[in-house]
């Protein structure tokens, strides 16, 4: 995992071109980092660092999760899509067309006439990565020019500091997120778009130390009592950039780079109307790429991608006949030790992209994305192999505990399926706020803010605070 004490280091073999603003499609076979766990957030503290006094008290709701409505008013959907369209020099799609193109991916081909040649759910026979990718015409309806749900129907409900996802080597500076939610005033049900920018390190030769201005920026928000001042600082960070740093919102930070770093995710629950059958909450992932095949004009477009750290549920079925099932089972056994770590913030596993699903259903019990239902009661050689590995690492967890933990780290598991369910070792997975962690509803304790989930409030944000404090403390101890 590396060391918990952060020092100035010099990297010898990091290519800056992998992290800078570069045009073109992601490289073939490139794997994005963990969407939720990774980097220094998975690194245990060095002895004594955890006990060091903080340089200044960090306010979680200022420095890690910003949901104040007065601040978020500057981060609506039109502002984000307009910045991306402007990054492309005004060529290709307008902000409205770019928004509509995102949702046209949920429709069968050929889609909207003014969005020709774009990806659709039927492109590979309703599959992606060889796994099911269903059409979602309820959300796809937003692609129509006259849709009542449009770009102006989306407002920001949260800004999130994910400095904890910065790699130990400092090859980038973590993720910085904007959660857009369909306004409750707009018709139909709920829908969310999450922009997850990976911020390049402009000084990769300094390693993680090159990211210190970013950590200091977020920490400094805790001591600024003025919401208007904090709003201006965050607006500049996201849309202009800190000195020497690119802005967070950039067409090159959501997948349009050689490392395929960054992503846009959706949490979809638009229904087809009062007489239509209900459809489950669905989570999906996209890369924003710049397509220059029709040069000199280049077009930004959203391309459906696999959902990361999210193995296709059917691969957990010991009776699966999928040609990848045997390789998946062998790989999964190698992940048992990291899943057996008895800490809700630290257990983890990696999923090679060949096993990642195309979508994640967070609702249907017993369905293909219900890992435990697919795994079954056993016994089977797969159950036995996991049990043997648990015995080897000295864990008292059961194979079902390990699969429950893998499910908790999937999109659907984290957002709803594992709510309040045991994951072994006396641990219970904390609850979302009904399918989401960043909501469009008022915070009962402070109506000037949007509410967040109990899982974020009580479990994950305190851990991210500790990670940021350790980094800042270690830097102060080792100038």
N, C-alpha and C positions, 0 to 999 in steps of 0.2 A: 504493500500500500504506500510505501514511501515514508518519509519522516514528517512529524507534525510541526517541527520548528522550521520556519520559513527564512531562508537566507538569500542574500544576493548571489545569483548564480549566472554563469555564462553558458548559453547553449551553443554547441558546436554544429549541430546537425539539424537545425530547424530552417525550413525554407519559408521565407517571408511571403513568397508568392502563394503559398497554400492558404494564407490567412488574409491577404489584402483584398481590395476590391477588384475583382476580375470578372470579365464577361465570359459567357459560354455556359454550357451545360455541366452539371456535376460529372466528375470523372467516373468512368465505368467501375461499378463495384464499390464505390466509396460508401463508407458507413458513417452515419451521423453518430454523435455521442449519445449517452443515455439521455432520455428526455427529462427525467426527474432525479436521477441519482448518479453521482460521479464526481470526479475531480477532488478538490480538497475537502469537500463535504463528506467524503468517505475515509478521510485520513484521521486516525486517532490523534489526540493531542500529545505533545511531548510531556514528560514528567515535569510538573511545576507550572506549566503554562496556563492550565485551566484555573489555577489558584491566583494567577497574577491579577492585580486590580485593573479594571478597564480604564482606558485613557479618558473616556467620558461615557456616561451611561447612554446606551443605545435605546432608542424608542422604536420598538418593532413596527409600529404603525406609521412611522415617518421614514425609517431607514430600510425597511424590508418589504412591507406591503402597504401601499398607498391607496386608500379607497375614499379619500375626502372628495366629496362631490364638487366643491369649488375648484379643486386642482384638476380633477378629471375632465372638467368642462372644456379644457384646452386639447383634449386627446380623442375627439370623436372619430367616427369611422371615416368621414370625409377628409379630415386632416391627414389620417394615415395613408389612405389610398391616393390622395393628391400628392403627397410627398413621394410615394413610389413611382407614380406616373411622371412626376417632374424629374426624378433621377434618370429616367429613360429619355430625357431630352424632349419630352412632349411627343415623341414618336409612338406609333403603335396605339394602344388602347388609351382612352380617356379614363379618369378615375371611376366613372360609372360603369364603363365597359369592363374594366379590370375586376371590379366587384361582381358584376354579372357573370364574367367568365369563370370566377371561382365557383359559383353555384351552378353554372352550366355543366360542370364536370359530373353533376349528379343526375343529369338527363341522358337519355339515349342519344346516340349520334343520329342526325348531323347537328342537332342543337340549334342555337339562334343564328339566323342568317348573317348578322353583322359580326359574328365571332367565328369565322370559318377556320377549319383546320385545327381546332382545339381538342384537348382530351375529353373523353366521355366515359361513362360507366360501362358502356357496352364494347369498348375498344378491343378488349381481349376476351370476348365472350363472358362478360360480367365476372372477370377475375382480375387480380393484380398479384404479382408474385406467385401465381398459380393457385391462389386462394380466393374464396368468394368475395365479390365486390358488387353489392346490389345497387340498383338505381334507387334514388330517393327523390321522386318527383315533387314531394311537398317542399323540400328545400330547393329543389331545382327550379321551382316556380319563380324564385327571386331573380332568375336570369331573364325573365321577360321584361321588355322595356317599360311596360305599363304596370308592373307589379306594385301593389300597395306597400309591400315590404321592400325597401330599397336602401341605398347607401346611407341615406339620412335617417334610417330607422335604427342605426347602431350607434351606441355611445360607449365610452370607456367606463368600466366599473372597477378596474384595478390596474396598478403598475407594480411590477414585482422585480425585486433585486435578487438574482440568482448568482451572486458572486461565488457561492459554494460550488458551482459547476465548473469554475475555472480549473484547468488541469494543474497538477503539481508542477509541471515544467513551464507553466505560463504560456503555452503555445496559443492560448486566447484568454480573454478576461471574463469568461462566464456568459450567462444569458440574461437578457433584460426584456421583460415581457409587457405587453399591453393586452388586456382582456377586454374585448368588445362584446357587448350584449345587445340583443334586440330590445329596444325600449318597450316597457310594458304597455305604453300607449298605442303601439302598433298592433294590428290585429293578429290573431292566431297565437300559437304557443311560443315556448322559449327557444332561443337559438344563440350560439356564441361563436366568436372567432378569436383565436388567441395567437398573437404575433410574438414569436419567440426568437429574438435576434441574438446571434452569437457575435460578441464584440471583439474585433481583432486587437491583439496586443501590438502597438506601434513600435515597441522596443523588445522584440522577442529575444535579443541577445542578453537582456537582463533577466530573462525568465519571469517568474511570477512578480518580481519586484517592478517590472514594467507596468503592471496593472495597479500599482498602489494609488495613483490619482483617482481611479474609479472607486476603490474601496473607501478612500478618504472622502470622496464626494458624498457617497451615501451616508457615511457616518456623520458628516457635517450637518445633514438634514435634521438630525435628532436635536441639535442645539439651536435650531432656527425656529422661533415660536410663531412666525408670521406665515400663515397659509399662502398668502399672495406671493411672498418672497420664495417659498418652497416651490410654488407652481412655476414661477419664472425659471428657477434653477433646473427643475425637471424638464420643462419645455426645451430649454437649451440643450440639456444632456441628450434628450431623445431626438431632437430635430436639427440641432446644429453641431453638437459634439463638444466634449471637453477639449481644452487646448492640446493639440497633438493627436487627438482621437477622432475617428469617424463618428458621425451621428449614429445613434442606435438604429433609428428607422432609416434603412438604406436598402435598395434593391439587392445589394450584394450580401446581405446578412441573413437571408432566409432560404439559403440553399444555392444561390447563384455564385458559387465559388468552387475552387478545385477540390476542397475537402467536403463539399456538400453540407457545410455546417449551417445550423439554424433551420427553422421550420415554421409552418403555420398550421395550427390544429383547429379543428372544429368540434363542437359539442352540439349535436343536432337533435332537435325534438319538435320540429314543425309538423303539425298534423294536417291531414288532408281535408279537414272539415268535419262538421258535426255528424255526418252520416258515414264518413269513411272509417274503416277499421283502424284501431290504434296501431302505431308503429313504435318500436323500442327506441330509447336513447341510443344514439350511435356516435362513436368518436372516430375521427379520421385525421389524416395528416397529409400535408402538401409541401412541396418545394416551389418557391418562386424562382423561375429561371428566365433568362433572357435569350430568346430564340432569334438568331440572326440568319436563318436559312434564306430569308427573302431580302438580303442586303440590297441597298444600303439601309433599309428600314429594319430596325430590330423591335421585337414585341416582347414585353413581359407577359408571362402566363403562369398560372398555377397548375402544377402537375401532381396528380395523386401519387402518394408515396406510402410505403408500408408504415404501420404504427410500431414505434420502436420499443424494445424490451417487452414485446407483446407477442409471444409465440402463438401461432394458430392453435386454438384449443383442441382441435381434433388430434393433434400430435401427442397429447397426453393419454389418449386412449390406447391401452396396451394391445388392442386388436386392430389398430389402424393399419390400413393397407396402403396409405400414402407412401410413395417411394422415398420420402425424406424422413419417415417416422423412425426408422432404425438409427439413422445418424443423429436425429434429434435426441433420442433417448440416451445415446452414448454421451452426447455433449452435456445433457442436463445433469447427468450423474457427476460430471466434473464441477458443476456449480453448487453442489449440495453444501460444501463447507461454507461458502460465502452466504448462502441462504440460511444456514444454521446459526449465524451470529445472533445472539439473543438480545437484539436492540432494534426497536421499531424504526429508528432512524438510519441504521447501518446495514441491516441485512440486504443483500443485493444479488443480482446475477446478470450475466451478459447473454444476449441472444443474437447469434449471427443472423444477418439479414435474410438469409435463405429460409429461415424458419419464421420470420415475422409475418403476422397477419396483415390483411389489407384494411381491416376495420375492426372495431371493438364494440360489441353490444354490452352495455352495462346493466341490462335489465332482465333479459329472458332467462329464467331459472331452468337448468337442465339443457340449455342450448349448447351450441358448439363452443361458445366462449366461456362456458362454465367449466373451468379446468377440473374441479373436484368431481363433478358429475361425469366428465369424460374419463378421468383417472379410474373411477369406480372403486369398489370395496376391496378388490384384489381377491386372492393373491395372483400375482403374475411375475414373470421374470423382471419386469420394470420395477414393480414394488420391491422385489427382493434386492435388486441392484442398488436402489436408493437406501434401503435399510442397511445393507452392508457398508455403504459409504458413511452413513450416520454412525455406525458402530466404529468404523475406522477413525473418525475424527472425535470420537468420545461424546457424541451428542445423544441425549435422551429423547429427542424429537422423533416423531413418526414420519413415514413417507407422506402421509396425508398432510401433516403440518408443513412439510417442505413445499408441496404443491399449493397449499393455501397461501403460502408466502409468495410464491411466484405469481399466483393469481392476484394478490394484493398489489403487486407492482405493475400489473397490466393496466391499460387505460380503464377498461370497464370495472376491474376490481377496485382500483383506487377511487374511482368516482362513485361507485354505489355497491357493487356486488359483495364486497368484503366488509361493508359497514357493520361494526359491532360484532364481527365474527372472530372467533379465536384463531390464532395463527401459531399456537404451540408455545411452550416455554412460559406459560402464564400470561402471554401477551394477547391483547385484543386490538384489532385494527380500528383506528379512530374513524369517526363518521364524517362524511361529506355533508354538504348542505343540500341534500336531495339532488343528486347527480352532478353537482358542481361544487367547486371550492371557492370561487369568487362569484358572488351573486349580484343580481340587479335589484335586490331588496334592501330596504333600510336596515341598518344595524340597530337592533332594539336598544342597545346601550347608548347609542349616539346617532340619531337620525341624520346628522350631517355627513355620515359615511355610509358606504354600502357594506353589507354584512359579508363576512367570510365564514368558512366552515369551521366546526369545532376541531377538525383534524389539523387545519392550518394554524388556528389560534393557539391550541394547547400542545401540539406535538411538533409540527414541522417548522414553524417560524421560530420558536425558541432555539431549536437546533441550528438553524441558519444564523441566528444572532450569535450563538457561541462560536461558530466557524469564523464569522467576520471579526469578532472580538479577538480571537486567537491570532488571526493574521495581523491585525493592527498592533496587538501587544507584542508579538514576536518581532515586528519591525522596529518597535520602539526600543526593545531590548538589544537589538543587533543593528545599530545604524550603519 
